[in-house]
């Protein structure tokens, strides 16, 4: 049986949100995860997906207190939805993520 590292699990949750069911499940996975900042930074930079970086940066900062803004590439003028289940009532100006979280 293969068990993913927490950092890879968080990335997979954000790349394939449809497999978890909804935004709450993604947040639960992030809250439970033990994240090594250097390891997740390395993975995100290797994948080099700005939308993924924005989502990961936003959620890790909100729920883990981990600021990756100076370590991952995410700057552009495009907004992304947090998940396909998000309508986007709020916008994180720092991460350019539209979300429905309070």
HELIX and SHEET records of a PDB file:
HELIX    1   1 UNK A    6  UNK A   15  1                                  10    
HELIX    2   2 UNK A   17  UNK A   19  5                                   3    
HELIX    3   3 UNK A   23  UNK A   32  1                                  10    
HELIX    4   4 UNK A   37  UNK A   47  1                                  11    
HELIX    5   5 UNK A   50  UNK A   64  1                                  15    
SHEET    1   A 3 UNK A  80  UNK A  81  0                                        
SHEET    2   A 3 UNK A  97  UNK A  99  1                                        
SHEET    3   A 3 UNK A  90  UNK A  92 -1                                        
END                                                                             
